[in-house]
Amino acid sequence: MSLPRGPKTSSFVQTTQFFLRPLETLDVWHQDYGDTFRVLGNELPATIFFSNPEAIEKIFTASPEYLKSTQSNNLLKSLLGDNSLLSLSGEQHERQRRMLLPPFHSERMHDYSQIICAITEEVISEWTPGKIFVVHSVMKEISVRVILNIVFGLQMGDRYNHLRQLLISLFDIFHHPLNSILLPFLLVLQKKSGLWSMGGNFIVQLQQIDQLVYALIAERKVQCNSMHKDILAMLLEVRDESGKPMTETELRDSLLTLVFAGYETTSAALSWALYWSCYLPEVHKKLLAELNCFTPASNKSEIARLPYLSAICSETLRLYPISLMPFSRFVRKPMEIMGYRLEPETVVNVSIYLAHQREEVYPEPKRFNPERFLERQFSPYEYLPFGGGNRRCIGAALAQLEIKLVLATILSRLQLALVTPRSMKPVRRGLIMVPPNFEMVVTGVR
């Protein structure tokens, strides 16, 4: 078959529509052209979106001989470095991924569970009835504290405060709605002219973060790492198949990648989970009934396996996945997907959002309905909030653990209500989708 149909508007119009209203634009394209459609007109190479589970399976399981994953864009590379999982492909990517696996083994999750709950309780410990808070701001605060502790082993002190402030400031620049477009040009301008700009501020802050991270790496190398259980300590002990450790640059890039992947994304999902848990009375009632077993002495890992709590978190990630699609893939050898013959250089995109909106898989897909995850299991090609194949997010288990435990800890300690109950839609924040700012109020303490 020839290439699929798609919108006839100019590439500029399509790009603008997708940037300003990505979910609505994807919905319209899917309604007009079906599961598979071509975007950006007749530009070459062709760019095609897929959302059918059969197509997704073929894409995620395809041999590198046929499909090659794209690397991160220049903006991500300037932040995360050449050795980030998001910047590598092929054998280099596979090696780095294997070396990053040990911190995410199941036995590590018990330690992480204790940290997540302790930090959440610390943040909300002084809240009393009448306390009003901006949900996303609080979730970001919890998320950054968890990251600094789990990734770097930092809890308090000058170094903790300095790195915390630098990371928050840097990501505020990076995730500004226009900077995913403007910042790459500003960085080039900064390098060519030396003029002070937003790009220059980005570079200065990144250099300060690098100084702190490299100092931490050097300090840990002369310490007994068996005393530490954070990810940095474990990565210092990791060796590849030839017995080589990570270089300091590889360590730096890997650590910043984990921070980048786990900060704004997790805090956004947490905000949505708390919103839905309080916006829908029936969901709130069922979750509180299940959380009655949650006490300070409870096994935190067991709490994370509670079925309705898990269903709420799964439905949150289904309805509004943080990333609308995983990294694109390029066709290397002619192949067929869904009856379409794809020639080399064709760009293949999987739409996570549209895959999660399929009526035949998820009846009433626009409705928040956790029960659907209690009634059946979904294949990794039907439910894929963290991508799939060899590009699936390596920190997916930790992110899900954090969402569940933060939500359980807050609702087990506090009675909350939305200050202004309303239906909400996600907004773009740089490269990802987040909830709009909304407030909640503490109405009681449990």
C-alpha positions in Angstrom: 0.0 0.0 0.0 1.0 3.6 -0.5 1.8 5.7 2.5 -1.2 6.5 4.8 -3.2 9.7 4.5 -2.7 12.7 6.7 -3.5 16.4 7.2 -3.1 18.6 4.1 -2.2 21.7 5.9 1.4 23.0 5.8 4.1 21.6 8.0 4.3 24.9 9.8 0.6 24.8 10.6 0.8 21.2 11.8 3.8 21.8 13.9 2.2 24.9 15.5 -1.1 23.0 16.2 0.8 20.1 17.8 2.9 22.4 19.9 0.0 24.5 21.2 -2.7 21.9 21.5 -1.1 18.4 21.2 -3.9 16.3 22.6 -6.7 17.9 20.7 -4.6 17.8 17.5 -3.9 14.1 17.9 -7.6 13.5 18.5 -8.6 15.3 15.3 -5.9 13.6 13.2 -7.0 10.2 14.6 -10.7 10.9 14.0 -10.0 12.1 10.4 -7.4 9.5 9.3 -7.6 6.5 11.6 -5.0 4.5 13.5 -2.2 5.3 11.1 -1.6 8.7 9.5 1.2 10.7 8.0 2.1 14.2 9.2 4.2 17.1 7.8 2.7 16.7 4.3 5.0 15.4 1.6 8.2 16.3 3.4 10.9 13.6 3.2 11.6 11.5 5.0 7.9 10.6 5.6 6.8 10.8 9.3 4.1 8.3 10.3 2.1 7.8 13.5 0.9 4.4 14.7 -1.3 3.6 17.7 -2.6 0.1 16.9 -1.3 -2.5 19.3 -0.3 -4.8 16.4 1.8 -2.0 14.9 3.3 -1.1 18.3 4.3 -4.7 18.9 6.1 -4.8 15.5 7.9 -1.5 16.2 9.0 -2.4 19.7 10.2 -5.9 18.8 11.8 -5.0 15.4 15.4 -5.9 14.9 17.9 -3.0 14.8 18.5 -4.2 11.3 15.1 -2.8 10.4 14.4 0.0 12.9 16.9 2.3 14.5 16.0 4.4 17.6 16.7 8.1 17.2 18.9 9.8 19.6 17.8 12.7 21.8 17.6 16.2 20.3 20.4 18.7 20.6 18.7 20.4 23.6 18.5 17.2 25.6 22.1 16.4 24.6 23.3 19.7 25.8 21.7 19.0 29.2 22.3 15.3 29.7 25.5 14.7 27.7 26.7 12.3 25.0 26.7 9.3 27.3 23.1 9.6 28.4 20.8 6.7 27.6 18.7 9.2 25.7 21.7 10.1 23.5 23.0 6.6 22.8 21.9 4.0 20.3 23.0 0.5 19.3 25.6 -1.4 21.3 26.6 1.7 23.3 23.0 2.1 24.4 22.7 -1.6 25.4 25.9 -1.5 27.4 24.9 1.6 29.3 21.4 0.3 30.0 22.9 -3.0 31.4 25.2 -1.0 33.7 22.2 1.1 35.0 20.0 -1.9 35.9 21.4 -2.8 39.4 19.9 0.2 41.2 16.5 -0.8 40.0 16.5 -4.4 41.1 13.5 -5.3 43.2 15.6 -5.7 46.4 16.5 -2.0 46.2 12.9 -1.0 46.2 12.5 -1.7 49.9 15.1 0.9 50.8 13.6 3.4 48.4 10.1 2.9 49.9 11.3 3.9 53.3 12.9 7.1 51.9 9.9 8.1 49.8 7.4 7.8 52.8 9.8 9.5 55.2 10.2 12.5 52.8 6.5 12.8 52.2 5.7 12.8 55.9 8.4 15.4 56.5 6.9 17.7 53.9 3.3 17.5 55.2 4.2 17.1 58.9 3.2 20.6 59.9 0.1 21.0 57.8 -3.0 21.7 59.8 -6.7 22.2 58.9 -7.1 25.3 56.7 -3.7 24.9 55.1 -4.0 25.7 51.3 -1.3 24.5 48.9 -0.5 24.5 45.2 -0.5 20.8 44.4 2.1 20.7 41.7 4.5 22.8 43.7 4.3 20.4 46.6 4.7 17.4 44.4 7.8 18.9 42.8 9.3 19.5 46.3 8.7 15.9 47.3 10.1 14.7 44.0 13.3 16.7 44.1 14.0 15.6 47.7 13.4 12.0 46.8 15.8 12.3 43.8 18.6 14.0 45.8 18.4 11.3 48.4 18.0 8.2 46.2 20.3 9.3 43.4 23.0 11.2 45.3 22.5 10.2 48.9 22.0 13.8 49.9 19.6 14.9 52.6 20.5 18.1 54.3 23.3 20.7 54.4 24.8 23.3 52.1 25.6 21.0 49.2 22.1 19.5 49.3 20.5 23.0 49.3 22.8 24.3 46.5 22.2 21.3 44.2 18.5 21.4 44.9 18.1 25.1 44.0 20.3 24.7 40.9 18.3 21.7 39.6 14.9 23.4 40.2 16.1 26.6 38.5 17.6 24.7 35.5 14.5 22.6 34.9 12.3 25.7 35.2 14.4 27.2 32.3 14.4 23.9 30.3 10.7 23.2 30.7 9.4 26.7 30.0 6.7 26.3 27.3 8.7 28.1 24.6 12.2 26.9 25.4 11.9 23.6 23.8 11.9 25.7 20.6 13.9 28.8 21.5 16.6 27.4 23.8 18.6 25.5 21.2 19.0 28.7 19.1 19.8 30.7 22.2 22.6 28.2 23.1 24.1 28.6 19.6 23.9 32.4 19.8 25.6 32.3 23.2 28.5 30.2 21.9 28.9 32.4 18.8 28.5 35.8 20.3 29.2 35.3 24.0 26.2 37.6 24.7 24.4 37.1 28.0 21.0 35.5 27.4 18.7 32.8 28.7 21.0 30.4 26.9 24.0 31.8 28.8 22.1 31.4 32.1 21.3 27.8 31.2 25.0 27.1 30.5 26.2 28.7 33.8 23.8 26.8 35.9 24.6 23.5 34.2 28.3 24.2 34.8 27.6 24.7 38.5 25.7 21.5 38.7 28.5 19.7 36.9 31.0 21.0 39.5 28.9 19.7 42.4 28.2 16.3 40.7 31.9 15.7 39.8 32.9 16.7 43.3 30.4 14.1 44.7 31.8 11.4 42.4 35.4 12.2 43.4 34.5 12.2 47.1 32.7 8.8 46.9 35.6 7.2 45.0 37.8 7.6 48.1 35.1 6.5 50.5 33.9 3.0 51.4 30.8 2.8 49.2 29.4 -0.1 51.1 28.3 2.5 53.6 26.0 4.1 51.0 22.9 2.7 49.3 22.2 5.5 46.8 22.4 5.1 43.1 25.7 6.9 42.8 27.3 4.4 45.2 26.0 1.5 43.2 27.0 2.8 39.8 30.6 3.3 41.1 30.7 -0.5 41.7 29.2 -1.5 38.4 31.4 -3.1 35.7 30.7 -3.9 32.1 31.4 -7.3 30.4 35.1 -6.5 30.0 35.4 -5.4 33.7 35.5 -1.7 33.0 33.7 0.8 35.3 31.9 3.9 34.2 34.0 6.9 33.5 33.3 10.0 35.5 31.7 11.6 32.4 29.4 8.5 32.0 28.5 8.7 35.6 27.7 12.4 35.4 25.5 11.9 32.3 23.7 8.9 33.8 23.0 10.6 37.1 21.6 13.7 35.4 19.5 11.5 33.1 17.9 9.8 36.1 17.3 13.2 37.7 15.8 14.6 34.5 13.6 11.6 33.8 12.3 11.4 37.4 11.7 15.0 38.5 9.0 16.9 36.5 7.5 13.7 35.1 6.9 12.0 38.4 5.6 15.2 40.1 3.1 15.8 37.3 1.8 12.2 37.6 1.6 12.6 41.4 -0.5 15.8 40.9 -2.9 14.1 38.6 -3.3 11.1 40.9 -4.1 13.3 43.9 -6.5 15.4 41.8 -8.5 12.4 40.6 -8.4 10.7 44.1 -10.2 13.8 45.5 -12.2 15.0 42.5 -14.3 11.8 42.2 -16.0 10.9 45.5 -16.4 7.2 44.7 -12.7 6.9 43.9 -11.8 8.7 47.1 -14.1 6.5 49.2 -12.7 3.2 47.8 -9.1 4.3 48.1 -9.5 5.4 51.8 -11.2 2.0 52.6 -8.2 0.2 51.2 -5.7 2.5 53.0 -7.2 1.7 56.4 -4.4 -0.8 56.8 -1.7 1.9 56.3 0.1 2.5 59.6 3.5 3.9 60.3 4.7 0.3 61.0 3.3 -1.1 57.8 5.6 -2.6 55.2 5.9 0.1 52.6 6.5 -2.3 49.8 3.3 -4.2 50.6 1.4 -0.9 50.6 2.6 -0.3 47.0 1.0 -3.5 46.0 -2.6 -2.6 47.1 -4.8 -3.3 44.1 -7.0 -0.2 44.1 -4.1 2.2 44.8 -2.2 0.5 41.9 -5.3 0.8 39.7 -5.6 4.6 40.4 -1.9 5.1 39.5 -2.2 3.0 36.3 -5.3 4.9 35.2 -3.7 8.2 35.9 -0.8 7.3 33.6 -3.2 6.0 31.0 -5.4 9.0 30.8 -2.7 11.6 30.6 0.7 10.0 29.9 3.5 12.5 30.6 5.2 11.7 27.3 2.9 11.7 24.3 5.3 9.4 22.4 8.6 7.6 22.9 11.6 8.6 20.8 11.1 8.2 17.0 12.6 5.3 15.1 14.1 5.4 11.6 13.5 2.6 9.0 16.8 1.2 7.9 15.6 -1.6 5.6 12.3 -1.8 3.8 9.6 -3.3 6.0 5.9 -3.5 6.3 3.7 -2.3 9.2 -0.1 -2.5 9.0 0.0 -3.2 5.3 2.1 -0.1 4.5 5.5 -0.6 2.9 8.0 1.7 4.6 11.2 2.6 2.8 14.5 3.5 4.5 14.7 6.8 6.3 10.9 6.8 7.1 10.3 8.2 10.6 8.1 5.9 12.7 6.3 7.3 15.7 4.2 5.5 18.4 1.5 7.6 19.9 1.2 6.6 23.5 -1.7 9.0 24.0 -3.7 7.5 21.1 -2.9 4.0 22.1 -4.4 4.7 25.5 -7.5 6.2 23.9 -8.6 3.2 21.9 -12.3 2.6 22.5 -12.1 -1.2 21.9 -9.4 -1.5 24.5 -10.5 1.1 27.0 -14.3 1.7 26.9 -15.2 5.4 27.5 -11.5 6.3 27.2 -12.0 9.9 28.3 -13.4 8.8 31.7 -11.2 8.2 34.7 -12.0 4.6 35.7 -9.5 2.7 37.8 -11.7 -0.4 37.8 -10.6 -1.2 34.3 -7.2 -2.2 35.7 -8.9 -4.5 38.2 -11.0 -6.2 35.5 -8.2 -7.2 33.1 -4.5 -7.0 32.3 -3.3 -5.0 29.3 -0.5 -6.0 27.0 2.7 -3.8 26.9 1.5 -2.8 23.4 -1.9 -1.6 24.7 -0.6 0.1 27.9 2.7 1.8 27.6 3.1 4.9 29.7 6.9 4.4 29.9 7.4 3.5 26.3 8.5 0.1 25.2 11.2 -2.2 23.7 14.8 -1.5 24.6 13.8 2.2 25.0 11.4 1.6 27.9 12.1 4.0 30.8 14.6 2.3 33.0 13.2 4.0 36.1 9.6 3.0 35.5 9.4 0.8 38.6 10.8 3.5 40.8 8.4 6.1 39.4 5.4 3.9 39.9 6.5 3.2 43.5 6.9 6.8 44.3 3.5 7.8 42.9 1.8 5.1 44.9 3.6 5.7 48.2 3.3 9.5 48.1 -0.4 9.3 47.3 -1.0 6.7 50.1 1.0 8.6 52.7 -0.8 12.0 52.0 -4.3 10.6 52.0 -3.6 8.4 55.1 -2.5 11.4 57.1 -4.8 14.2 55.8 -8.3 15.0 54.7 -8.2 17.1 51.6 -10.5 19.0 49.3 -10.1 20.9 46.1 -10.3 24.6 46.6 -12.2 25.0 43.3 -13.5 21.6 42.1 -13.3 21.7 38.3 -12.5 19.5 35.3 -8.9 20.1 34.1 -6.9 19.4 31.0 -3.1 19.0 30.8 -0.9 21.9 29.5 2.4 21.7 27.8 5.5 22.4 29.8 8.4 22.2 27.5 8.7 18.6 26.2 6.1 17.1 28.6 2.4 17.5 29.6 1.5 18.6 33.1 -1.7 19.5 35.0 -2.5 23.2 35.3 -1.9 24.8 38.7 -4.6 24.0 41.2 -5.0 24.3 44.9 -6.1 22.0 47.6 -7.0 22.6 51.3 -6.4 20.5 54.4 -9.8 19.9 55.9 -8.7 17.5 58.7 -5.9 15.4 60.1 -6.3 11.6 60.4 
